[in-house]
Amino acid sequence: MRLTSTGECGYRNTARLVRSLALASALVAGLSFAVATPSQATYPDKNLAGSQPGSALPESLEGSTVYWSQFVDLDFSAARIVAANPHGRHFRVLTHPAAGVQDIDPKVSPDGSRILFERDLPDRSVAGLVGADGRGERVLSLPCAGRCAAISAPTWTPNGRHVVFTRVLGPFDQVNNSARSAVLWRSNLDGSHLVRLSKPGIDGAFEDYNATFAPDGYIVFVRIRNADIKAAAFRMNADGSNVRRLTPWSVDADVLSVSPARTGPSEDLVVFETYGHGPPDGVAQAIATVSATSRCGDGCASHIRYLTSPGSLPVQNFNPTWSPDGKQIAYVKFSYVRTDTPPVRGDIWRMRWDGQGKAPVSRSPILFDFRPAWGW
């Protein structure tokens, strides 16, 4: 969540937060780009109506659970964390936010017993925690006082004993009204032993979000360039060293996840959404992958593999995440058609690691679903 300020005591949400809420508020007002339909080019499916051949769930994932955020009504008055199995059955509600509060970005603990999430309040963002069974919902006491405006995108370390998050510090007086600092930190669940992970010297010019850990221990994350509000996928060692870029700035890569597979075709694959701050006219957001072992920088465009089509309007696809075995990807299939009821649709879908075998997960006919996570 990228924040800018309109005053010392408050902040307004920028394009990245709008995207994290699946474009809901902007789409209620109406967006012109969502009605164009460019040619299909050489990419996969266009307007997918149902499950594709080969969409059977691998037997190894039959006991797994998909978690996601869901707006509670068509007015987008609040968003809660919900869960179901990968077929959309055994649906349950985990969090119960008040009106005007959005619970987003669930992250499953390594043992599958707890869910971290971001709670967006009217004036700030905090980290929340709830049991996978819906019990014990609470806000974590992570260090955020004084100039701190938000705790954003909390996630687990591989041992499940620490949390990594972005701490956003005001005032918002940098280029494009950016925060003085929005970088990655690690702490214990009680907020103690705070350690900075992002390299020094980037504050105000760049912002780091959305950390995800590979089995080999390195971190893949999103870095935003504040000068033009473009994002790219980066990787670094667990101690913050050896930072390198994986995608070109022009792709505006956002909301990403590195595969948990230790072997096989998805090992070291990073799945991400394109155009996280809004696509160009006539282009759809899409799901794509790139190898975390790539060293090609701006030349990485040729290494990117699209799993959904940039030519799929009025359907768009974003918010990808890996299954716990790295064989499948859950994501949001989104559409905005003024004549539909409701005009804005967001549903959780899944597909194989190579983009084939797409099938629906969520089953709500009207409520907007977004930001999935997949765990055991």
C-alpha positions as CSV (number, residue, x, y, z in Angstrom):
1,M,0.0,0.0,0.0
2,R,1.6,3.3,-1.1
3,L,0.4,6.3,0.9
4,T,0.6,10.0,0.3
5,S,-0.6,12.7,2.7
6,T,-3.0,15.7,2.4
7,G,-2.2,16.8,5.9
8,E,0.0,16.0,8.9
9,C,-2.8,14.2,10.7
10,G,-4.2,12.1,7.8
11,Y,-3.4,10.4,4.6
12,R,-5.2,9.5,1.4
13,N,-4.9,6.3,-0.5
14,T,-3.0,6.4,-3.8
15,A,-3.2,4.2,-6.9
16,R,-1.6,1.2,-5.2
17,L,-4.1,1.1,-2.4
18,V,-6.9,1.4,-5.0
19,R,-5.4,-1.5,-6.8
20,S,-5.1,-3.5,-3.5
21,L,-8.8,-3.0,-3.0
22,A,-9.3,-4.3,-6.6
23,L,-10.2,-0.9,-8.1
24,A,-13.5,-0.9,-6.4
25,S,-14.0,2.8,-5.6
26,A,-12.6,3.9,-9.0
27,L,-14.8,1.5,-10.9
28,V,-18.0,2.6,-9.1
29,A,-17.3,6.0,-10.7
30,G,-16.6,4.2,-14.1
31,L,-13.4,3.6,-16.0
32,S,-13.1,4.1,-19.7
33,F,-10.3,1.6,-20.4
34,A,-12.4,-1.3,-19.2
35,V,-14.7,-1.3,-22.3
36,A,-12.0,-1.5,-25.0
37,T,-11.2,-5.0,-26.4
38,P,-7.9,-5.2,-28.3
39,S,-6.8,-8.1,-30.5
40,Q,-6.0,-11.3,-28.8
41,A,-2.4,-11.4,-30.1
42,T,-0.5,-14.6,-29.1
43,Y,-1.5,-14.8,-25.4
44,P,-3.8,-17.4,-23.7
45,D,-7.5,-17.2,-23.0
46,K,-9.7,-14.2,-23.7
47,N,-13.1,-14.1,-21.8
48,L,-13.0,-17.4,-20.0
49,A,-16.6,-18.5,-19.1
50,G,-15.8,-21.8,-17.2
51,S,-13.3,-24.4,-16.3
52,Q,-10.8,-25.4,-18.9
53,P,-9.7,-28.9,-19.8
54,G,-7.0,-30.1,-17.4
55,S,-8.4,-28.0,-14.5
56,A,-8.7,-31.0,-12.1
57,L,-7.1,-30.1,-8.8
58,P,-4.0,-32.2,-8.0
59,E,-4.7,-34.8,-5.3
60,S,-1.9,-33.3,-3.2
61,L,-3.9,-30.1,-2.8
62,E,-7.2,-31.6,-1.8
63,G,-6.6,-30.9,1.9
64,S,-5.5,-27.3,1.3
65,T,-7.4,-24.0,2.0
66,V,-7.6,-20.8,0.0
67,Y,-8.0,-17.5,1.9
68,W,-9.0,-14.2,0.5
69,S,-10.5,-10.7,1.1
70,Q,-14.1,-10.2,0.4
71,F,-16.2,-7.0,0.4
72,V,-19.2,-7.5,2.6
73,D,-21.7,-5.7,0.3
74,L,-22.1,-3.9,-3.0
75,D,-21.3,-0.6,-1.3
76,F,-17.8,-1.8,-0.4
77,S,-18.5,-0.7,3.1
78,A,-16.0,-3.2,4.6
79,A,-13.8,-6.1,3.6
80,R,-13.3,-9.3,5.6
81,I,-11.0,-12.3,5.4
82,V,-12.8,-15.5,4.3
83,A,-11.7,-19.1,3.4
84,A,-12.8,-22.1,1.5
85,N,-11.3,-25.2,-0.1
86,P,-9.9,-24.9,-3.6
87,H,-13.3,-26.0,-5.0
88,G,-15.0,-23.1,-3.2
89,R,-16.7,-25.4,-0.7
90,H,-16.8,-25.2,3.1
91,F,-16.8,-21.4,3.0
92,R,-16.3,-19.6,6.3
93,V,-15.7,-16.0,7.5
94,L,-12.6,-15.4,9.6
95,T,-12.6,-11.7,10.5
96,H,-15.4,-9.2,11.3
97,P,-14.3,-5.6,10.6
98,A,-16.4,-2.6,11.4
99,A,-17.9,-0.4,8.7
100,G,-15.2,1.6,6.9
101,V,-12.5,-1.0,7.7
102,Q,-10.9,-3.3,5.1
103,D,-9.0,-6.5,6.0
104,I,-6.8,-7.4,3.1
105,D,-3.8,-9.5,2.1
106,P,-4.1,-12.7,4.2
107,K,-0.8,-14.5,4.7
108,V,-0.8,-18.1,6.0
109,S,1.7,-19.1,8.7
110,P,4.1,-21.9,7.7
111,D,2.2,-24.4,9.9
112,G,-1.2,-23.3,8.5
113,S,-2.6,-22.4,11.9
114,R,-2.7,-18.6,11.8
115,I,-3.4,-15.8,9.3
116,L,-1.7,-12.5,9.2
117,F,-3.5,-9.6,7.4
118,E,-3.5,-5.9,6.8
119,R,-6.3,-4.0,8.5
120,D,-6.9,-0.6,6.8
121,L,-8.7,1.8,9.1
122,P,-10.0,5.2,8.1
123,D,-6.8,7.0,9.3
124,R,-4.1,4.3,9.4
125,S,-3.2,0.7,8.6
126,V,-2.2,-2.0,11.2
127,A,-1.3,-5.7,11.2
128,G,-4.0,-8.2,12.3
129,L,-3.8,-11.8,13.3
130,V,-6.5,-14.5,13.4
131,G,-6.5,-18.3,13.7
132,A,-7.2,-20.4,10.6
133,D,-10.4,-21.4,12.4
134,G,-11.5,-17.8,12.9
135,R,-10.6,-17.6,16.6
136,G,-8.4,-15.1,18.3
137,E,-8.8,-12.2,16.0
138,R,-6.6,-9.3,17.2
139,V,-4.3,-6.4,16.2
140,L,-0.6,-6.9,16.6
141,S,1.4,-4.3,18.5
142,L,4.0,-3.7,15.9
143,P,6.1,-0.5,16.3
144,C,4.2,2.4,14.7
145,A,4.1,5.6,16.6
146,G,4.8,9.3,16.1
147,R,5.5,9.8,12.3
148,C,4.4,6.2,11.5
149,A,1.2,6.3,9.4
150,A,0.9,2.6,8.5
151,I,2.0,-1.0,8.9
152,S,1.5,-2.5,5.4
153,A,1.6,-6.0,3.9
154,P,2.7,-8.0,6.9
155,T,3.9,-11.6,6.2
156,W,5.7,-14.5,7.9
157,T,9.3,-15.4,8.0
158,P,9.9,-19.1,7.0
159,N,10.2,-20.2,10.7
160,G,6.8,-18.6,11.6
161,R,8.4,-16.7,14.6
162,H,8.8,-13.3,13.0
163,V,6.8,-10.9,10.8
164,V,8.1,-8.8,7.9
165,F,6.2,-5.6,7.0
166,T,6.5,-2.2,5.4
167,R,6.5,0.7,8.0
168,V,5.3,3.9,6.4
169,L,6.7,7.1,8.0
170,G,5.6,10.7,7.3
171,P,5.6,13.5,6.6
172,F,4.6,12.9,3.0
173,D,6.7,15.6,1.5
174,Q,8.9,13.7,-1.0
175,V,8.5,13.5,-4.8
176,N,4.9,12.8,-5.8
177,N,3.8,13.3,-2.2
178,S,5.7,10.2,-1.1
179,A,6.4,9.2,2.4
180,R,9.8,10.0,4.1
181,S,10.2,6.3,4.4
182,A,8.4,3.1,3.4
183,V,10.7,0.1,3.6
184,L,10.8,-3.4,4.8
185,W,11.4,-4.3,8.5
186,R,11.3,-7.5,10.5
187,S,10.3,-8.0,14.2
188,N,8.9,-10.5,16.6
189,L,5.1,-10.9,16.7
190,D,5.1,-8.7,19.8
191,G,7.0,-5.9,18.0
192,S,10.3,-6.5,19.7
193,H,13.7,-6.8,18.0
194,L,12.9,-4.5,15.1
195,V,15.5,-4.9,12.3
196,R,15.6,-3.1,9.0
197,L,15.8,-5.3,5.8
198,S,15.7,-2.7,3.0
199,K,19.1,-1.3,2.2
200,P,19.8,2.2,3.5
201,G,19.7,5.3,1.3
202,I,16.5,4.5,-0.6
203,D,14.1,6.3,1.7
204,G,11.9,8.9,-0.1
205,A,13.1,7.8,-3.6
206,F,11.9,4.2,-3.4
207,E,9.5,2.2,-1.4
208,D,9.6,-1.6,-0.7
209,Y,6.5,-3.8,-0.1
210,N,5.1,-7.3,-0.4
211,A,8.0,-9.5,0.8
212,T,7.8,-13.2,0.0
213,F,10.4,-15.9,0.9
214,A,11.8,-18.5,-1.4
215,P,12.7,-22.0,-0.1
216,D,16.4,-21.1,-0.4
217,G,15.9,-18.2,2.0
218,Y,16.1,-15.2,-0.4
219,I,13.4,-12.5,-0.4
220,V,11.4,-11.4,-3.5
221,F,9.6,-8.1,-3.1
222,V,8.1,-5.1,-4.9
223,R,10.0,-1.8,-5.1
224,I,8.2,1.3,-6.2
225,R,10.1,4.2,-7.9
226,N,8.5,7.3,-6.5
227,A,9.7,9.6,-9.3
228,D,7.2,8.1,-11.7
229,I,5.2,5.6,-9.5
230,K,6.4,2.5,-11.4
231,A,7.0,-0.8,-9.7
232,A,9.3,-3.8,-10.3
233,A,10.1,-7.2,-8.8
234,F,13.3,-7.3,-6.9
235,R,15.2,-10.0,-4.9
236,M,17.7,-9.8,-2.1
237,N,19.3,-12.0,0.5
238,A,17.5,-12.5,3.8
239,D,19.8,-10.0,5.4
240,G,19.0,-7.3,2.8
241,S,22.2,-7.7,0.8
242,N,22.7,-8.5,-2.9
243,V,19.7,-6.6,-4.2
244,R,18.8,-6.9,-7.9
245,R,15.9,-6.2,-10.2
246,L,14.0,-9.0,-12.0
247,T,11.5,-7.1,-14.2
248,P,11.6,-3.9,-16.3
249,W,10.1,-0.8,-14.7
250,S,7.8,-0.5,-17.8
251,V,5.8,-3.6,-16.8
252,D,5.0,-2.0,-13.4
253,A,5.1,-5.4,-11.7
254,D,3.1,-5.6,-8.4
255,V,1.5,-8.1,-6.0
256,L,3.9,-11.0,-6.4
257,S,4.9,-14.3,-4.9
258,V,7.9,-16.6,-5.3
259,S,7.2,-20.3,-5.7
260,P,7.6,-22.6,-2.7
261,A,8.6,-25.5,-4.9
262,R,12.1,-26.8,-4.2
263,T,12.3,-28.8,-7.4
264,G,10.3,-29.0,-10.6
265,P,9.3,-26.5,-13.3
266,S,8.1,-23.8,-10.9
267,E,11.2,-23.7,-8.8
268,D,12.4,-20.1,-8.4
269,L,9.5,-18.7,-10.4
270,V,8.1,-15.4,-9.4
271,V,4.4,-14.8,-10.3
272,F,3.2,-11.2,-10.4
273,E,0.6,-8.9,-11.8
274,T,1.4,-6.4,-14.5
275,Y,0.5,-2.7,-14.4
276,G,-0.1,-2.6,-10.7
277,H,-0.8,1.2,-10.8
278,G,-3.2,0.9,-13.7
279,P,-2.7,-0.4,-17.3
280,P,-2.4,1.7,-20.4
281,D,-5.6,2.3,-22.4
282,G,-6.8,-0.8,-24.2
283,V,-4.6,-3.1,-22.2
284,A,-5.7,-5.5,-19.4
285,Q,-3.8,-6.3,-16.3
286,A,-2.4,-9.8,-16.5
287,I,-0.7,-12.6,-14.6
288,A,2.9,-13.3,-15.6
289,T,6.0,-15.1,-14.3
290,V,9.8,-14.5,-14.4
291,S,12.6,-16.5,-12.9
292,A,14.2,-15.2,-9.7
293,T,17.5,-16.4,-11.0
294,S,17.4,-13.9,-13.9
295,R,20.1,-11.2,-14.0
296,C,18.8,-9.4,-17.1
297,G,17.4,-6.2,-15.6
298,D,15.6,-4.1,-18.2
299,G,16.3,-6.9,-20.7
300,C,14.0,-9.2,-18.7
301,A,11.0,-8.4,-20.8
302,S,11.9,-11.3,-23.1
303,H,12.1,-13.6,-20.1
304,I,8.5,-12.8,-18.9
305,R,5.9,-15.5,-19.6
306,Y,2.2,-14.3,-19.6
307,L,-0.3,-16.8,-18.1
308,T,-3.3,-14.6,-18.8
309,S,-3.8,-12.2,-21.7
310,P,-3.2,-8.5,-21.8
311,G,-5.8,-8.4,-24.5
312,S,-8.7,-9.9,-22.4
313,L,-10.7,-6.7,-21.8
314,P,-13.3,-6.3,-20.2
315,V,-11.8,-9.1,-18.2
316,Q,-8.6,-8.5,-16.2
317,N,-6.5,-10.8,-14.0
318,F,-4.4,-9.8,-11.0
319,N,-3.4,-10.6,-7.3
320,P,-1.6,-13.9,-8.0
321,T,-0.3,-16.3,-5.3
322,W,1.2,-19.8,-5.3
323,S,-0.4,-22.9,-3.9
324,P,1.7,-24.4,-1.0
325,D,3.3,-27.0,-3.4
326,G,4.1,-24.5,-6.2
327,K,1.9,-26.5,-8.7
328,Q,-1.0,-24.0,-8.9
329,I,-1.7,-20.3,-8.8
330,A,-4.7,-18.6,-7.3
331,Y,-5.6,-15.2,-8.7
332,V,-8.5,-12.7,-9.2
333,K,-10.5,-12.7,-12.4
334,F,-12.0,-9.2,-12.6
335,S,-14.5,-7.6,-15.0
336,Y,-16.3,-4.3,-15.3
337,V,-19.3,-4.2,-17.6
338,R,-21.7,-1.3,-17.1
339,T,-24.7,-3.4,-18.2
340,D,-24.0,-6.3,-15.9
341,T,-25.6,-6.6,-12.4
342,P,-23.4,-6.0,-10.5
343,P,-21.2,-4.2,-13.0
344,V,-18.0,-4.9,-11.0
345,R,-17.1,-8.5,-10.5
346,G,-14.1,-10.0,-8.7
347,D,-13.8,-13.8,-8.3
348,I,-11.0,-16.1,-7.2
349,W,-9.8,-18.5,-9.8
350,R,-6.9,-21.0,-10.0
351,M,-4.7,-22.3,-12.7
352,R,-1.7,-24.5,-13.2
353,W,1.8,-23.0,-12.9
354,D,2.0,-22.8,-16.7
355,G,-1.3,-20.9,-17.1
356,Q,-3.4,-23.9,-18.2
357,G,-6.3,-25.6,-16.5
358,K,-8.1,-22.5,-15.2
359,A,-11.1,-23.1,-12.9
360,P,-13.2,-20.9,-10.5
361,V,-12.7,-21.1,-6.7
362,S,-15.0,-18.5,-5.1
363,R,-18.8,-18.9,-5.5
364,S,-20.3,-15.6,-4.5
365,P,-22.7,-14.4,-7.2
366,I,-22.4,-10.7,-6.3
367,L,-19.7,-10.0,-3.6
368,F,-16.2,-8.8,-4.7
369,D,-13.4,-11.2,-3.9
370,F,-9.7,-10.3,-4.1
371,R,-6.1,-10.8,-2.7
372,P,-6.0,-14.6,-2.3
373,A,-3.5,-16.7,-0.3
374,W,-3.2,-20.5,-0.3
375,G,-2.1,-22.7,2.5
376,W,-2.4,-26.1,4.1
